[in-house]
Amino acid sequence: MGLTGSATATVRFDDVRVPEGRRIGEEGQGLPIALAGLDAGRLGIAAVAVGLAQGALDDALAYAKQRETFGQPIAGHQGVAFLLADMEAAVDSARATVLAAARRKDAGLPYARQASIAKLVATEAAMRVTTDAVQVFGGAGYTRDFPVERYMREAKVMQIFEGTNQIQRLVISRHLVRAGAEPSHHVLRGAIEEPQA
Ligand SMILES: Cc1cc2nc3c(=O)[nH]c(=O)nc-3n(C[C@H](O)[C@H](O)[C@H](O)COP(=O)(O)OP(=O)(O)OC[C@H]3O[C@@H](n4cnc5c(N)ncnc54)[C@H](O)[C@@H]3O)c2cc1C
């Protein structure tokens, strides 16, 4: 459906022997190490999703200002203006969520829960915003004359890779019910005040 700028292929490892000196952690720690790698990847995907949603919003806004129906630019119709307002709110809130998680990472704090939330929030926002961008373009949005149809296709994979959004909900709910999980209001404040974990 998309992601044509990045080559995707299956990699197979048959009978591969890796010297012990190449081991990157203690024996038996492979899965936790691999899963920790996903946390940073989820932040990256979340940031890409914010950029994608912002791009869709920018294009939709520009189109809504110049396309006229019923004697005025479609941005002047409240039905379209409110759609744009919801898109702006979704992009802004997704960006704030991603930055809050990234600040925790930069501060050396645990951020697995926040990375999953950022990935979930930003990619769901990107799917909604890019779909709405196609709507703002009307029939033109469904053609390949404008980039918004591609934005919509690209948004879809972000809900799937680096752990599907169902898996993000699994991660978040496990953190939520686990005893000792940090309160969510520490997300921003904690980046400054919490001790190094
Ligand atoms: C374009 C593209 C690029 C990719 N790049 C990479 C890459 O670089 N590296 C890499 O390792 N992988 C990559 N992937 C693979 C991607 O990470 C997986 O497709 C994704 O993790 C989902 O796994 P799956 O396809 O096996 O789906 P499945 O695990 O079969 O899931 C199918 C459906 O069931 C749901 N589901 C599964 N288990 C649960 C559960 N416990 N609770 C609730 N719902 C559940 C899923 O959310 C999904 O909706 C890529 C995929 C695509 C499409």
The ligand as an SDF file (V2000), in Angstrom:
LIG
                    3D

 53 58  0  0  0  0  0  0  0  0999 V2000
    5.6350   -2.1370    5.6470 C   0  0  0  0  0  0  0  0  0  0  0  0
    6.0430   -2.9630    6.8200 C   0  0  0  0  0  0  0  0  0  0  0  0
    7.3280   -2.8630    7.2970 C   0  0  0  0  0  0  0  0  0  0  0  0
    7.7210   -3.6430    8.3760 C   0  0  0  0  0  0  0  0  0  0  0  0
    8.9890   -3.5190    8.8230 N   0  0  0  0  0  0  0  0  0  0  0  0
    9.4360   -4.3380    9.8170 C   0  0  0  0  0  0  0  0  0  0  0  0
   10.7790   -4.2850   10.2520 C   0  0  0  0  0  0  0  0  0  0  0  0
   11.5830   -3.4800    9.7690 O   0  0  0  0  0  0  0  0  0  0  0  0
   11.1680   -5.1200   11.2270 N   0  0  0  0  0  0  0  0  0  0  0  0
   10.3130   -6.0230   11.8110 C   0  0  0  0  0  0  0  0  0  0  0  0
   10.7160   -6.7790   12.6760 O   0  0  0  0  0  0  0  0  0  0  0  0
    9.0200   -6.0880   11.4070 N   0  0  0  0  0  0  0  0  0  0  0  0
    8.5650   -5.2700   10.4370 C   0  0  0  0  0  0  0  0  0  0  0  0
    7.2460   -5.3340   10.0400 N   0  0  0  0  0  0  0  0  0  0  0  0
    6.3900   -6.3370   10.6570 C   0  0  0  0  0  0  0  0  0  0  0  0
    5.4160   -5.7140   11.6560 C   0  0  0  0  0  0  0  0  0  0  0  0
    6.1060   -5.3400   12.8240 O   0  0  0  0  0  0  0  0  0  0  0  0
    4.3020   -6.7430   11.9410 C   0  0  0  0  0  0  0  0  0  0  0  0
    3.5160   -6.8510   10.7700 O   0  0  0  0  0  0  0  0  0  0  0  0
    3.4480   -6.3190   13.1280 C   0  0  0  0  0  0  0  0  0  0  0  0
    4.2030   -6.3930   14.3240 O   0  0  0  0  0  0  0  0  0  0  0  0
    2.2130   -7.1990   13.2940 C   0  0  0  0  0  0  0  0  0  0  0  0
    2.5470   -8.5390   13.2860 O   0  0  0  0  0  0  0  0  0  0  0  0
    1.7980   -9.5230   12.2930 P   0  0  0  0  0  0  0  0  0  0  0  0
    1.7960   -8.9170   10.9340 O   0  0  0  0  0  0  0  0  0  0  0  0
    2.4110  -10.8660   12.4570 O   0  0  0  0  0  0  0  0  0  0  0  0
    0.2990   -9.5020   12.7840 O   0  0  0  0  0  0  0  0  0  0  0  0
   -0.3760  -10.5110   13.8160 P   0  0  0  0  0  0  0  0  0  0  0  0
    0.4800  -10.6440   15.0170 O   0  0  0  0  0  0  0  0  0  0  0  0
   -0.7610  -11.7590   13.0660 O   0  0  0  0  0  0  0  0  0  0  0  0
   -1.6780   -9.7060   14.2200 O   0  0  0  0  0  0  0  0  0  0  0  0
   -2.8700   -9.7040   13.4240 C   0  0  0  0  0  0  0  0  0  0  0  0
   -3.9180   -8.8630   14.1510 C   0  0  0  0  0  0  0  0  0  0  0  0
   -4.1930   -9.4090   15.4410 O   0  0  0  0  0  0  0  0  0  0  0  0
   -3.9160   -8.4640   16.4520 C   0  0  0  0  0  0  0  0  0  0  0  0
   -3.3310   -9.1170   17.6190 N   0  0  0  0  0  0  0  0  0  0  0  0
   -2.3020  -10.0130   17.6300 C   0  0  0  0  0  0  0  0  0  0  0  0
   -2.0170  -10.3850   18.8940 N   0  0  0  0  0  0  0  0  0  0  0  0
   -2.8730   -9.7000   19.6930 C   0  0  0  0  0  0  0  0  0  0  0  0
   -3.0880   -9.6410   21.1040 C   0  0  0  0  0  0  0  0  0  0  0  0
   -2.3340  -10.3470   21.9670 N   0  0  0  0  0  0  0  0  0  0  0  0
   -4.0520   -8.8550   21.5870 N   0  0  0  0  0  0  0  0  0  0  0  0
   -4.8200   -8.0940   20.7210 C   0  0  0  0  0  0  0  0  0  0  0  0
   -4.6670   -8.1140   19.3830 N   0  0  0  0  0  0  0  0  0  0  0  0
   -3.7110   -8.8810   18.8730 C   0  0  0  0  0  0  0  0  0  0  0  0
   -2.9410   -7.4680   15.8300 C   0  0  0  0  0  0  0  0  0  0  0  0
   -2.9920   -6.2070   16.4950 O   0  0  0  0  0  0  0  0  0  0  0  0
   -3.4420   -7.4180   14.4000 C   0  0  0  0  0  0  0  0  0  0  0  0
   -4.5390   -6.5430   14.3410 O   0  0  0  0  0  0  0  0  0  0  0  0
    6.8120   -4.5500    8.9790 C   0  0  0  0  0  0  0  0  0  0  0  0
    5.4980   -4.6280    8.4970 C   0  0  0  0  0  0  0  0  0  0  0  0
    5.1200   -3.8510    7.4360 C   0  0  0  0  0  0  0  0  0  0  0  0
    3.6900   -3.9590    6.9510 C   0  0  0  0  0  0  0  0  0  0  0  0
  1  2  1  0
  2  3  1  0
  2 52  2  0
  3  4  2  0
  4  5  1  0
  4 50  1  0
  5  6  2  0
  6  7  1  0
  6 13  1  0
  7  8  2  0
  7  9  1  0
  9 10  1  0
 10 11  2  0
 10 12  1  0
 12 13  2  0
 13 14  1  0
 14 15  1  0
 14 50  1  0
 15 16  1  0
 16 17  1  0
 16 18  1  0
 18 19  1  0
 18 20  1  0
 20 21  1  0
 20 22  1  0
 22 23  1  0
 23 24  1  0
 24 25  2  0
 24 26  1  0
 24 27  1  0
 27 28  1  0
 28 29  2  0
 28 30  1  0
 28 31  1  0
 31 32  1  0
 32 33  1  0
 33 34  1  0
 33 48  1  0
 34 35  1  0
 35 36  1  0
 35 46  1  0
 36 37  1  0
 36 45  1  0
 37 38  2  0
 38 39  1  0
 39 40  1  0
 39 45  2  0
 40 41  1  0
 40 42  2  0
 42 43  1  0
 43 44  2  0
 44 45  1  0
 46 47  1  0
 46 48  1  0
 48 49  1  0
 50 51  2  0
 51 52  1  0
 52 53  1  0
M  END
$$$$
